[in-house]
Amino acid sequence: MNPMQLIQMLQGSGNPMQMLMGMAQNNPALGQALQMVNGKTPAEMERMAYDMARQRGVDLNQLAKQMGIRLPR
């Protein structure tokens, strides 16, 4: 499943979190990601994304630009 399909599925579902929890039962990486963001504010999740990208040598802003996505800031 590509990211756009996931976004469309989330938008069409009545309860996106319930759908993600169901998917996490079959996907340990998704389950771990959900645990990491559980209880975080949007600002904390943004900081986490930038930090994880930086640790891997990725410029998140440049990646978003290449994908045609505009990041908030």
PDB file of N, CA, C, O and CB in Angstrom:
ATOM      1  N   MET A   1       0.855  -1.178   0.000  1.00  0.00           N
ATOM      2  CA  MET A   1       0.000   0.000   0.000  1.00  0.00           C
ATOM      3  C   MET A   1       0.895   1.232   0.000  1.00  0.00           C
ATOM      4  O   MET A   1       1.800   1.351   0.825  1.00  0.00           O
ATOM      5  CB  MET A   1      -0.970   0.003   1.228  1.00  0.00           C
ATOM      6  N   ASN A   2       0.643   2.128  -0.909  1.00  0.00           N
ATOM      7  CA  ASN A   2       1.459   3.341  -0.951  1.00  0.00           C
ATOM      8  C   ASN A   2       0.862   4.397  -0.010  1.00  0.00           C
ATOM      9  O   ASN A   2      -0.293   4.273   0.396  1.00  0.00           O
ATOM     10  CB  ASN A   2       1.554   3.893  -2.408  1.00  0.00           C
ATOM     11  N   PRO A   3       1.629   5.421   0.335  1.00  0.00           N
ATOM     12  CA  PRO A   3       1.144   6.429   1.294  1.00  0.00           C
ATOM     13  C   PRO A   3      -0.141   7.126   0.869  1.00  0.00           C
ATOM     14  O   PRO A   3      -0.978   7.438   1.716  1.00  0.00           O
ATOM     15  CB  PRO A   3       2.203   7.463   1.510  1.00  0.00           C
ATOM     16  N   MET A   4      -0.310   7.372  -0.408  1.00  0.00           N
ATOM     17  CA  MET A   4      -1.530   8.049  -0.860  1.00  0.00           C
ATOM     18  C   MET A   4      -2.760   7.163  -0.646  1.00  0.00           C
ATOM     19  O   MET A   4      -3.831   7.655  -0.290  1.00  0.00           O
ATOM     20  CB  MET A   4      -1.409   8.438  -2.348  1.00  0.00           C
ATOM     21  N   GLN A   5      -2.599   5.850  -0.867  1.00  0.00           N
ATOM     22  CA  GLN A   5      -3.710   4.934  -0.627  1.00  0.00           C
ATOM     23  C   GLN A   5      -4.071   4.934   0.854  1.00  0.00           C
ATOM     24  O   GLN A   5      -5.250   4.908   1.207  1.00  0.00           O
ATOM     25  CB  GLN A   5      -3.355   3.507  -1.099  1.00  0.00           C
ATOM     26  N   LEU A   6      -3.068   4.962   1.713  1.00  0.00           N
ATOM     27  CA  LEU A   6      -3.299   4.986   3.153  1.00  0.00           C
ATOM     28  C   LEU A   6      -4.047   6.253   3.553  1.00  0.00           C
ATOM     29  O   LEU A   6      -4.997   6.191   4.334  1.00  0.00           O
ATOM     30  CB  LEU A   6      -1.969   4.888   3.914  1.00  0.00           C
ATOM     31  N   ILE A   7      -3.629   7.389   3.030  1.00  0.00           N
ATOM     32  CA  ILE A   7      -4.285   8.657   3.347  1.00  0.00           C
ATOM     33  C   ILE A   7      -5.748   8.623   2.901  1.00  0.00           C
ATOM     34  O   ILE A   7      -6.632   9.058   3.638  1.00  0.00           O
ATOM     35  CB  ILE A   7      -3.543   9.836   2.675  1.00  0.00           C
ATOM     36  N   GLN A   8      -6.000   8.115   1.712  1.00  0.00           N
ATOM     37  CA  GLN A   8      -7.369   8.034   1.218  1.00  0.00           C
ATOM     38  C   GLN A   8      -8.211   7.109   2.085  1.00  0.00           C
ATOM     39  O   GLN A   8      -9.379   7.391   2.350  1.00  0.00           O
ATOM     40  CB  GLN A   8      -7.385   7.553  -0.230  1.00  0.00           C
ATOM     41  N   MET A   9      -7.611   5.991   2.532  1.00  0.00           N
ATOM     42  CA  MET A   9      -8.323   5.065   3.384  1.00  0.00           C
ATOM     43  C   MET A   9      -8.650   5.710   4.730  1.00  0.00           C
ATOM     44  O   MET A   9      -9.747   5.533   5.258  1.00  0.00           O
ATOM     45  CB  MET A   9      -7.503   3.793   3.585  1.00  0.00           C
ATOM     46  N   LEU A  10      -7.695   6.455   5.278  1.00  0.00           N
ATOM     47  CA  LEU A  10      -7.912   7.120   6.559  1.00  0.00           C
ATOM     48  C   LEU A  10      -9.012   8.173   6.455  1.00  0.00           C
ATOM     49  O   LEU A  10      -9.839   8.307   7.356  1.00  0.00           O
ATOM     50  CB  LEU A  10      -6.614   7.762   7.051  1.00  0.00           C
ATOM     51  N   GLN A  11      -9.015   8.910   5.363  1.00  0.00           N
ATOM     52  CA  GLN A  11     -10.021   9.953   5.182  1.00  0.00           C
ATOM     53  C   GLN A  11     -11.416   9.363   5.016  1.00  0.00           C
ATOM     54  O   GLN A  11     -12.403   9.983   5.412  1.00  0.00           O
ATOM     55  CB  GLN A  11      -9.675  10.814   3.977  1.00  0.00           C
ATOM     56  N   GLY A  12     -11.502   8.178   4.437  1.00  0.00           N
ATOM     57  CA  GLY A  12     -12.789   7.564   4.187  1.00  0.00           C
ATOM     58  C   GLY A  12     -13.338   6.777   5.362  1.00  0.00           C
ATOM     59  O   GLY A  12     -14.520   6.431   5.375  1.00  0.00           O
ATOM     60  N   SER A  13     -12.504   6.491   6.344  1.00  0.00           N
ATOM     61  CA  SER A  13     -12.971   5.677   7.468  1.00  0.00           C
ATOM     62  C   SER A  13     -13.620   6.563   8.521  1.00  0.00           C
ATOM     63  O   SER A  13     -13.293   7.743   8.643  1.00  0.00           O
ATOM     64  CB  SER A  13     -11.806   4.876   8.087  1.00  0.00           C
ATOM     65  N   GLY A  14     -14.533   5.988   9.270  1.00  0.00           N
ATOM     66  CA  GLY A  14     -15.199   6.735  10.329  1.00  0.00           C
ATOM     67  C   GLY A  14     -14.275   7.009  11.503  1.00  0.00           C
ATOM     68  O   GLY A  14     -14.368   8.067  12.127  1.00  0.00           O
ATOM     69  N   ASN A  15     -13.389   6.080  11.813  1.00  0.00           N
ATOM     70  CA  ASN A  15     -12.487   6.216  12.940  1.00  0.00           C
ATOM     71  C   ASN A  15     -11.082   5.811  12.499  1.00  0.00           C
ATOM     72  O   ASN A  15     -10.739   4.631  12.558  1.00  0.00           O
ATOM     73  CB  ASN A  15     -12.966   5.357  14.144  1.00  0.00           C
ATOM     74  N   PRO A  16     -10.275   6.756  12.063  1.00  0.00           N
ATOM     75  CA  PRO A  16      -8.943   6.429  11.541  1.00  0.00           C
ATOM     76  C   PRO A  16      -8.050   5.713  12.563  1.00  0.00           C
ATOM     77  O   PRO A  16      -7.289   4.816  12.202  1.00  0.00           O
ATOM     78  CB  PRO A  16      -8.258   7.696  11.079  1.00  0.00           C
ATOM     79  N   MET A  17      -8.145   6.109  13.828  1.00  0.00           N
ATOM     80  CA  MET A  17      -7.280   5.474  14.829  1.00  0.00           C
ATOM     81  C   MET A  17      -7.640   3.999  15.000  1.00  0.00           C
ATOM     82  O   MET A  17      -6.751   3.159  15.141  1.00  0.00           O
ATOM     83  CB  MET A  17      -7.390   6.207  16.182  1.00  0.00           C
ATOM     84  N   GLN A  18      -8.912   3.682  14.991  1.00  0.00           N
ATOM     85  CA  GLN A  18      -9.344   2.301  15.110  1.00  0.00           C
ATOM     86  C   GLN A  18      -8.834   1.487  13.916  1.00  0.00           C
ATOM     87  O   GLN A  18      -8.396   0.347  14.074  1.00  0.00           O
ATOM     88  CB  GLN A  18     -10.884   2.221  15.209  1.00  0.00           C
ATOM     89  N   MET A  19      -8.897   2.081  12.727  1.00  0.00           N
ATOM     90  CA  MET A  19      -8.409   1.399  11.545  1.00  0.00           C
ATOM     91  C   MET A  19      -6.903   1.154  11.645  1.00  0.00           C
ATOM     92  O   MET A  19      -6.429   0.066  11.317  1.00  0.00           O
ATOM     93  CB  MET A  19      -8.737   2.210  10.290  1.00  0.00           C
ATOM     94  N   LEU A  20      -6.147   2.163  12.099  1.00  0.00           N
ATOM     95  CA  LEU A  20      -4.707   2.002  12.243  1.00  0.00           C
ATOM     96  C   LEU A  20      -4.357   0.943  13.283  1.00  0.00           C
ATOM     97  O   LEU A  20      -3.417   0.171  13.094  1.00  0.00           O
ATOM     98  CB  LEU A  20      -4.070   3.328  12.618  1.00  0.00           C
ATOM     99  N   MET A  21      -5.106   0.904  14.373  1.00  0.00           N
ATOM    100  CA  MET A  21      -4.851  -0.104  15.408  1.00  0.00           C
ATOM    101  C   MET A  21      -5.075  -1.509  14.843  1.00  0.00           C
ATOM    102  O   MET A  21      -4.324  -2.433  15.157  1.00  0.00           O
ATOM    103  CB  MET A  21      -5.763   0.134  16.641  1.00  0.00           C
ATOM    104  N   GLY A  22      -6.093  -1.667  14.024  1.00  0.00           N
ATOM    105  CA  GLY A  22      -6.324  -2.956  13.389  1.00  0.00           C
ATOM    106  C   GLY A  22      -5.193  -3.337  12.461  1.00  0.00           C
ATOM    107  O   GLY A  22      -4.774  -4.495  12.429  1.00  0.00           O
ATOM    108  N   MET A  23      -4.695  -2.374  11.706  1.00  0.00           N
ATOM    109  CA  MET A  23      -3.572  -2.638  10.800  1.00  0.00           C
ATOM    110  C   MET A  23      -2.304  -2.956  11.583  1.00  0.00           C
ATOM    111  O   MET A  23      -1.476  -3.746  11.130  1.00  0.00           O
ATOM    112  CB  MET A  23      -3.332  -1.434   9.875  1.00  0.00           C
ATOM    113  N   ALA A  24      -2.149  -2.347  12.752  1.00  0.00           N
ATOM    114  CA  ALA A  24      -0.951  -2.555  13.571  1.00  0.00           C
ATOM    115  C   ALA A  24      -0.860  -3.978  14.088  1.00  0.00           C
ATOM    116  O   ALA A  24       0.236  -4.455  14.381  1.00  0.00           O
ATOM    117  CB  ALA A  24      -0.935  -1.586  14.739  1.00  0.00           C
ATOM    118  N   GLN A  25      -1.982  -4.665  14.206  1.00  0.00           N
ATOM    119  CA  GLN A  25      -1.959  -6.050  14.666  1.00  0.00           C
ATOM    120  C   GLN A  25      -1.206  -6.943  13.688  1.00  0.00           C
ATOM    121  O   GLN A  25      -0.632  -7.956  14.086  1.00  0.00           O
ATOM    122  CB  GLN A  25      -3.384  -6.570  14.861  1.00  0.00           C
ATOM    123  N   ASN A  26      -1.205  -6.576  12.423  1.00  0.00           N
ATOM    124  CA  ASN A  26      -0.532  -7.372  11.389  1.00  0.00           C
ATOM    125  C   ASN A  26       0.804  -6.777  10.970  1.00  0.00           C
ATOM    126  O   ASN A  26       1.515  -7.364  10.154  1.00  0.00           O
ATOM    127  CB  ASN A  26      -1.425  -7.505  10.174  1.00  0.00           C
ATOM    128  N   ASN A  27       1.150  -5.624  11.517  1.00  0.00           N
ATOM    129  CA  ASN A  27       2.366  -4.938  11.094  1.00  0.00           C
ATOM    130  C   ASN A  27       3.093  -4.392  12.328  1.00  0.00           C
ATOM    131  O   ASN A  27       2.739  -3.326  12.831  1.00  0.00           O
ATOM    132  CB  ASN A  27       2.037  -3.790  10.091  1.00  0.00           C
ATOM    133  N   PRO A  28       4.113  -5.120  12.821  1.00  0.00           N
ATOM    134  CA  PRO A  28       4.814  -4.696  14.030  1.00  0.00           C
ATOM    135  C   PRO A  28       5.447  -3.304  13.919  1.00  0.00           C
ATOM    136  O   PRO A  28       5.496  -2.572  14.909  1.00  0.00           O
ATOM    137  CB  PRO A  28       5.878  -5.698  14.364  1.00  0.00           C
ATOM    138  N   ALA A  29       5.927  -2.933  12.740  1.00  0.00           N
ATOM    139  CA  ALA A  29       6.539  -1.611  12.576  1.00  0.00           C
ATOM    140  C   ALA A  29       5.498  -0.508  12.773  1.00  0.00           C
ATOM    141  O   ALA A  29       5.787   0.520  13.385  1.00  0.00           O
ATOM    142  CB  ALA A  29       7.194  -1.486  11.181  1.00  0.00           C
ATOM    143  N   LEU A  30       4.294  -0.723  12.258  1.00  0.00           N
ATOM    144  CA  LEU A  30       3.223   0.253  12.437  1.00  0.00           C
ATOM    145  C   LEU A  30       2.825   0.325  13.910  1.00  0.00           C
ATOM    146  O   LEU A  30       2.570   1.408  14.435  1.00  0.00           O
ATOM    147  CB  LEU A  30       1.999  -0.110  11.561  1.00  0.00           C
ATOM    148  N   GLY A  31       2.773  -0.823  14.571  1.00  0.00           N
ATOM    149  CA  GLY A  31       2.456  -0.842  15.996  1.00  0.00           C
ATOM    150  C   GLY A  31       3.464  -0.053  16.808  1.00  0.00           C
ATOM    151  O   GLY A  31       3.093   0.689  17.718  1.00  0.00           O
ATOM    152  N   GLN A  32       4.742  -0.211  16.480  1.00  0.00           N
ATOM    153  CA  GLN A  32       5.797   0.530  17.176  1.00  0.00           C
ATOM    154  C   GLN A  32       5.664   2.029  16.903  1.00  0.00           C
ATOM    155  O   GLN A  32       5.831   2.844  17.811  1.00  0.00           O
ATOM    156  CB  GLN A  32       7.193   0.027  16.738  1.00  0.00           C
ATOM    157  N   ALA A  33       5.368   2.386  15.673  1.00  0.00           N
ATOM    158  CA  ALA A  33       5.199   3.809  15.330  1.00  0.00           C
ATOM    159  C   ALA A  33       4.023   4.415  16.093  1.00  0.00           C
ATOM    160  O   ALA A  33       4.112   5.538  16.589  1.00  0.00           O
ATOM    161  CB  ALA A  33       4.985   3.978  13.806  1.00  0.00           C
ATOM    162  N   LEU A  34       2.930   3.676  16.185  1.00  0.00           N
ATOM    163  CA  LEU A  34       1.768   4.182  16.917  1.00  0.00           C
ATOM    164  C   LEU A  34       2.086   4.375  18.396  1.00  0.00           C
ATOM    165  O   LEU A  34       1.630   5.340  19.009  1.00  0.00           O
ATOM    166  CB  LEU A  34       0.583   3.228  16.758  1.00  0.00           C
ATOM    167  N   GLN A  35       2.864   3.461  18.967  1.00  0.00           N
ATOM    168  CA  GLN A  35       3.266   3.609  20.365  1.00  0.00           C
ATOM    169  C   GLN A  35       4.122   4.851  20.556  1.00  0.00           C
ATOM    170  O   GLN A  35       4.001   5.546  21.565  1.00  0.00           O
ATOM    171  CB  GLN A  35       4.028   2.369  20.839  1.00  0.00           C
ATOM    172  N   MET A  36       4.987   5.131  19.586  1.00  0.00           N
ATOM    173  CA  MET A  36       5.874   6.291  19.685  1.00  0.00           C
ATOM    174  C   MET A  36       5.095   7.602  19.683  1.00  0.00           C
ATOM    175  O   MET A  36       5.472   8.540  20.387  1.00  0.00           O
ATOM    176  CB  MET A  36       6.875   6.285  18.538  1.00  0.00           C
ATOM    177  N   VAL A  37       4.027   7.685  18.915  1.00  0.00           N
ATOM    178  CA  VAL A  37       3.296   8.950  18.794  1.00  0.00           C
ATOM    179  C   VAL A  37       2.119   9.066  19.759  1.00  0.00           C
ATOM    180  O   VAL A  37       1.532  10.138  19.903  1.00  0.00           O
ATOM    181  CB  VAL A  37       2.798   9.113  17.384  1.00  0.00           C
ATOM    182  N   ASN A  38       1.782   7.976  20.410  1.00  0.00           N
ATOM    183  CA  ASN A  38       0.644   7.982  21.330  1.00  0.00           C
ATOM    184  C   ASN A  38       0.858   9.016  22.439  1.00  0.00           C
ATOM    185  O   ASN A  38       1.865   8.982  23.146  1.00  0.00           O
ATOM    186  CB  ASN A  38       0.433   6.576  21.940  1.00  0.00           C
ATOM    187  N   GLY A  39      -0.090   9.924  22.579  1.00  0.00           N
ATOM    188  CA  GLY A  39      -0.030  10.926  23.630  1.00  0.00           C
ATOM    189  C   GLY A  39       0.828  12.140  23.308  1.00  0.00           C
ATOM    190  O   GLY A  39       0.961  13.036  24.142  1.00  0.00           O
ATOM    191  N   LYS A  40       1.408  12.188  22.127  1.00  0.00           N
ATOM    192  CA  LYS A  40       2.261  13.314  21.743  1.00  0.00           C
ATOM    193  C   LYS A  40       1.412  14.429  21.138  1.00  0.00           C
ATOM    194  O   LYS A  40       0.386  14.179  20.505  1.00  0.00           O
ATOM    195  CB  LYS A  40       3.351  12.861  20.740  1.00  0.00           C
ATOM    196  N   THR A  41       1.859  15.653  21.347  1.00  0.00           N
ATOM    197  CA  THR A  41       1.207  16.790  20.708  1.00  0.00           C
ATOM    198  C   THR A  41       1.689  16.865  19.256  1.00  0.00           C
ATOM    199  O   THR A  41       2.711  16.267  18.917  1.00  0.00           O
ATOM    200  CB  THR A  41       1.509  18.126  21.478  1.00  0.00           C
ATOM    201  N   PRO A  42       0.971  17.586  18.401  1.00  0.00           N
ATOM    202  CA  PRO A  42       1.451  17.745  17.022  1.00  0.00           C
ATOM    203  C   PRO A  42       2.875  18.324  16.959  1.00  0.00           C
ATOM    204  O   PRO A  42       3.668  17.912  16.113  1.00  0.00           O
ATOM    205  CB  PRO A  42       0.495  18.648  16.243  1.00  0.00           C
ATOM    206  N   ALA A  43       3.200  19.262  17.834  1.00  0.00           N
ATOM    207  CA  ALA A  43       4.546  19.848  17.834  1.00  0.00           C
ATOM    208  C   ALA A  43       5.590  18.802  18.222  1.00  0.00           C
ATOM    209  O   ALA A  43       6.686  18.782  17.662  1.00  0.00           O
ATOM    210  CB  ALA A  43       4.614  21.051  18.800  1.00  0.00           C
ATOM    211  N   GLU A  44       5.257  17.938  19.176  1.00  0.00           N
ATOM    212  CA  GLU A  44       6.194  16.886  19.583  1.00  0.00           C
ATOM    213  C   GLU A  44       6.397  15.875  18.462  1.00  0.00           C
ATOM    214  O   GLU A  44       7.513  15.400  18.250  1.00  0.00           O
ATOM    215  CB  GLU A  44       5.689  16.175  20.848  1.00  0.00           C
ATOM    216  N   MET A  45       5.329  15.543  17.745  1.00  0.00           N
ATOM    217  CA  MET A  45       5.457  14.605  16.630  1.00  0.00           C
ATOM    218  C   MET A  45       6.282  15.215  15.496  1.00  0.00           C
ATOM    219  O   MET A  45       7.072  14.520  14.857  1.00  0.00           O
ATOM    220  CB  MET A  45       4.067  14.195  16.113  1.00  0.00           C
ATOM    221  N   GLU A  46       6.101  16.503  15.249  1.00  0.00           N
ATOM    222  CA  GLU A  46       6.890  17.182  14.215  1.00  0.00           C
ATOM    223  C   GLU A  46       8.362  17.154  14.576  1.00  0.00           C
ATOM    224  O   GLU A  46       9.207  16.843  13.737  1.00  0.00           O
ATOM    225  CB  GLU A  46       6.416  18.635  14.028  1.00  0.00           C
ATOM    226  N   ARG A  47       8.670  17.476  15.814  1.00  0.00           N
ATOM    227  CA  ARG A  47      10.064  17.468  16.277  1.00  0.00           C
ATOM    228  C   ARG A  47      10.658  16.071  16.144  1.00  0.00           C
ATOM    229  O   ARG A  47      11.809  15.915  15.736  1.00  0.00           O
ATOM    230  CB  ARG A  47      10.158  17.951  17.745  1.00  0.00           C
ATOM    231  N   MET A  48       9.862  15.047  16.494  1.00  0.00           N
ATOM    232  CA  MET A  48      10.316  13.663  16.390  1.00  0.00           C
ATOM    233  C   MET A  48      10.633  13.305  14.933  1.00  0.00           C
ATOM    234  O   MET A  48      11.643  12.658  14.655  1.00  0.00           O
ATOM    235  CB  MET A  48       9.249  12.703  16.958  1.00  0.00           C
ATOM    236  N   ALA A  49       9.774  13.725  14.012  1.00  0.00           N
ATOM    237  CA  ALA A  49       9.996  13.429  12.595  1.00  0.00           C
ATOM    238  C   ALA A  49      11.278  14.089  12.091  1.00  0.00           C
ATOM    239  O   ALA A  49      12.074  13.459  11.395  1.00  0.00           O
ATOM    240  CB  ALA A  49       8.797  13.898  11.755  1.00  0.00           C
ATOM    241  N   TYR A  50      11.473  15.352  12.444  1.00  0.00           N
ATOM    242  CA  TYR A  50      12.692  16.051  12.017  1.00  0.00           C
ATOM    243  C   TYR A  50      13.937  15.404  12.631  1.00  0.00           C
ATOM    244  O   TYR A  50      14.954  15.249  11.954  1.00  0.00           O
ATOM    245  CB  TYR A  50      12.623  17.543  12.410  1.00  0.00           C
ATOM    246  N   ASP A  51      13.859  15.029  13.903  1.00  0.00           N
ATOM    247  CA  ASP A  51      15.002  14.396  14.568  1.00  0.00           C
ATOM    248  C   ASP A  51      15.336  13.043  13.947  1.00  0.00           C
ATOM    249  O   ASP A  51      16.506  12.732  13.724  1.00  0.00           O
ATOM    250  CB  ASP A  51      14.716  14.224  16.058  1.00  0.00           C
ATOM    251  N   MET A  52      14.306  12.238  13.668  1.00  0.00           N
ATOM    252  CA  MET A  52      14.545  10.924  13.070  1.00  0.00           C
ATOM    253  C   MET A  52      15.152  11.061  11.675  1.00  0.00           C
ATOM    254  O   MET A  52      16.051  10.306  11.306  1.00  0.00           O
ATOM    255  CB  MET A  52      13.237  10.122  13.001  1.00  0.00           C
ATOM    256  N   ALA A  53      14.662  12.017  10.913  1.00  0.00           N
ATOM    257  CA  ALA A  53      15.206  12.239   9.572  1.00  0.00           C
ATOM    258  C   ALA A  53      16.666  12.685   9.667  1.00  0.00           C
ATOM    259  O   ALA A  53      17.520  12.187   8.933  1.00  0.00           O
ATOM    260  CB  ALA A  53      14.365  13.295   8.806  1.00  0.00           C
ATOM    261  N   ARG A  54      16.949  13.621  10.572  1.00  0.00           N
ATOM    262  CA  ARG A  54      18.316  14.116  10.738  1.00  0.00           C
ATOM    263  C   ARG A  54      19.265  12.989  11.138  1.00  0.00           C
ATOM    264  O   ARG A  54      20.392  12.930  10.647  1.00  0.00           O
ATOM    265  CB  ARG A  54      18.356  15.234  11.789  1.00  0.00           C
ATOM    266  N   GLN A  55      18.824  12.091  12.024  1.00  0.00           N
ATOM    267  CA  GLN A  55      19.652  10.970  12.463  1.00  0.00           C
ATOM    268  C   GLN A  55      20.004  10.052  11.297  1.00  0.00           C
ATOM    269  O   GLN A  55      21.030   9.372  11.321  1.00  0.00           O
ATOM    270  CB  GLN A  55      18.936  10.177  13.554  1.00  0.00           C
ATOM    271  N   ARG A  56      19.159  10.037  10.292  1.00  0.00           N
ATOM    272  CA  ARG A  56      19.397   9.183   9.130  1.00  0.00           C
ATOM    273  C   ARG A  56      20.025   9.947   7.963  1.00  0.00           C
ATOM    274  O   ARG A  56      20.173   9.416   6.862  1.00  0.00           O
ATOM    275  CB  ARG A  56      18.096   8.547   8.683  1.00  0.00           C
ATOM    276  N   GLY A  57      20.384  11.186   8.223  1.00  0.00           N
ATOM    277  CA  GLY A  57      21.033  11.992   7.188  1.00  0.00           C
ATOM    278  C   GLY A  57      20.086  12.487   6.115  1.00  0.00           C
ATOM    279  O   GLY A  57      20.503  12.731   4.982  1.00  0.00           O
ATOM    280  N   VAL A  58      18.818  12.637   6.457  1.00  0.00           N
ATOM    281  CA  VAL A  58      17.809  13.075   5.497  1.00  0.00           C
ATOM    282  C   VAL A  58      17.350  14.475   5.859  1.00  0.00           C
ATOM    283  O   VAL A  58      17.043  14.755   7.018  1.00  0.00           O
ATOM    284  CB  VAL A  58      16.607  12.096   5.462  1.00  0.00           C
ATOM    285  N   ASP A  59      17.304  15.351   4.872  1.00  0.00           N
ATOM    286  CA  ASP A  59      16.745  16.684   5.067  1.00  0.00           C
ATOM    287  C   ASP A  59      15.258  16.576   4.747  1.00  0.00           C
ATOM    288  O   ASP A  59      14.871  16.471   3.583  1.00  0.00           O
ATOM    289  CB  ASP A  59      17.469  17.772   4.160  1.00  0.00           C
ATOM    290  N   LEU A  60      14.436  16.603   5.780  1.00  0.00           N
ATOM    291  CA  LEU A  60      13.000  16.400   5.611  1.00  0.00           C
ATOM    292  C   LEU A  60      12.379  17.455   4.709  1.00  0.00           C
ATOM    293  O   LEU A  60      11.480  17.148   3.925  1.00  0.00           O
ATOM    294  CB  LEU A  60      12.309  16.408   6.959  1.00  0.00           C
ATOM    295  N   ASN A  61      12.841  18.683   4.807  1.00  0.00           N
ATOM    296  CA  ASN A  61      12.309  19.745   3.943  1.00  0.00           C
ATOM    297  C   ASN A  61      12.631  19.473   2.476  1.00  0.00           C
ATOM    298  O   ASN A  61      11.783  19.668   1.605  1.00  0.00           O
ATOM    299  CB  ASN A  61      12.878  21.111   4.359  1.00  0.00           C
ATOM    300  N   GLN A  62      13.852  19.023   2.206  1.00  0.00           N
ATOM    301  CA  GLN A  62      14.255  18.718   0.831  1.00  0.00           C
ATOM    302  C   GLN A  62      13.471  17.527   0.293  1.00  0.00           C
ATOM    303  O   GLN A  62      13.041  17.531  -0.861  1.00  0.00           O
ATOM    304  CB  GLN A  62      15.765  18.434   0.760  1.00  0.00           C
ATOM    305  N   LEU A  63      13.288  16.510   1.127  1.00  0.00           N
ATOM    306  CA  LEU A  63      12.510  15.342   0.720  1.00  0.00           C
ATOM    307  C   LEU A  63      11.082  15.742   0.379  1.00  0.00           C
ATOM    308  O   LEU A  63      10.543  15.318  -0.644  1.00  0.00           O
ATOM    309  CB  LEU A  63      12.514  14.278   1.827  1.00  0.00           C
ATOM    310  N   ALA A  64      10.470  16.552   1.224  1.00  0.00           N
ATOM    311  CA  ALA A  64       9.101  17.005   0.970  1.00  0.00           C
ATOM    312  C   ALA A  64       9.033  17.795  -0.324  1.00  0.00           C
ATOM    313  O   ALA A  64       8.089  17.640  -1.098  1.00  0.00           O
ATOM    314  CB  ALA A  64       8.585  17.856   2.138  1.00  0.00           C
ATOM    315  N   LYS A  65      10.026  18.642  -0.565  1.00  0.00           N
ATOM    316  CA  LYS A  65      10.056  19.447  -1.787  1.00  0.00           C
ATOM    317  C   LYS A  65      10.128  18.534  -3.014  1.00  0.00           C
ATOM    318  O   LYS A  65       9.443  18.779  -4.007  1.00  0.00           O
ATOM    319  CB  LYS A  65      11.260  20.427  -1.768  1.00  0.00           C
ATOM    320  N   GLN A  66      10.950  17.490  -2.951  1.00  0.00           N
ATOM    321  CA  GLN A  66      11.063  16.555  -4.069  1.00  0.00           C
ATOM    322  C   GLN A  66       9.765  15.812  -4.329  1.00  0.00           C
ATOM    323  O   GLN A  66       9.469  15.435  -5.463  1.00  0.00           O
ATOM    324  CB  GLN A  66      12.171  15.562  -3.806  1.00  0.00           C
ATOM    325  N   MET A  67       8.988  15.604  -3.263  1.00  0.00           N
ATOM    326  CA  MET A  67       7.726  14.883  -3.385  1.00  0.00           C
ATOM    327  C   MET A  67       6.560  15.822  -3.694  1.00  0.00           C
ATOM    328  O   MET A  67       5.431  15.372  -3.890  1.00  0.00           O
ATOM    329  CB  MET A  67       7.442  14.110  -2.106  1.00  0.00           C
ATOM    330  N   GLY A  68       6.835  17.126  -3.737  1.00  0.00           N
ATOM    331  CA  GLY A  68       5.784  18.095  -4.017  1.00  0.00           C
ATOM    332  C   GLY A  68       4.872  18.348  -2.831  1.00  0.00           C
ATOM    333  O   GLY A  68       3.713  18.730  -2.998  1.00  0.00           O
ATOM    334  N   ILE A  69       5.402  18.132  -1.626  1.00  0.00           N
ATOM    335  CA  ILE A  69       4.620  18.316  -0.409  1.00  0.00           C
ATOM    336  C   ILE A  69       5.118  19.566   0.292  1.00  0.00           C
ATOM    337  O   ILE A  69       6.323  19.789   0.401  1.00  0.00           O
ATOM    338  CB  ILE A  69       4.718  17.073   0.526  1.00  0.00           C
ATOM    339  N   ARG A  70       4.203  20.364   0.757  1.00  0.00           N
ATOM    340  CA  ARG A  70       4.564  21.573   1.504  1.00  0.00           C
ATOM    341  C   ARG A  70       4.417  21.309   2.995  1.00  0.00           C
ATOM    342  O   ARG A  70       3.314  21.051   3.475  1.00  0.00           O
ATOM    343  CB  ARG A  70       3.683  22.781   1.074  1.00  0.00           C
ATOM    344  N   LEU A  71       5.509  21.372   3.718  1.00  0.00           N
ATOM    345  CA  LEU A  71       5.481  21.151   5.148  1.00  0.00           C
ATOM    346  C   LEU A  71       5.141  22.442   5.885  1.00  0.00           C
ATOM    347  O   LEU A  71       5.526  23.530   5.456  1.00  0.00           O
ATOM    348  CB  LEU A  71       6.821  20.598   5.626  1.00  0.00           C
ATOM    349  N   PRO A  72       4.422  22.315   6.990  1.00  0.00           N
ATOM    350  CA  PRO A  72       4.128  23.527   7.783  1.00  0.00           C
ATOM    351  C   PRO A  72       5.387  24.071   8.428  1.00  0.00           C
ATOM    352  O   PRO A  72       6.321  23.315   8.696  1.00  0.00           O
ATOM    353  CB  PRO A  72       3.077  23.230   8.867  1.00  0.00           C
ATOM    354  N   ARG A  73       5.426  25.345   8.675  1.00  0.00           N
ATOM    355  CA  ARG A  73       6.508  26.056   9.375  1.00  0.00           C
ATOM    356  C   ARG A  73       6.576  27.450   8.932  1.00  0.00           C
ATOM    357  O   ARG A  73       7.422  28.208   9.406  1.00  0.00           O
ATOM    358  CB  ARG A  73       7.838  25.399   9.162  1.00  0.00           C
TER     359      ARG A  73
END
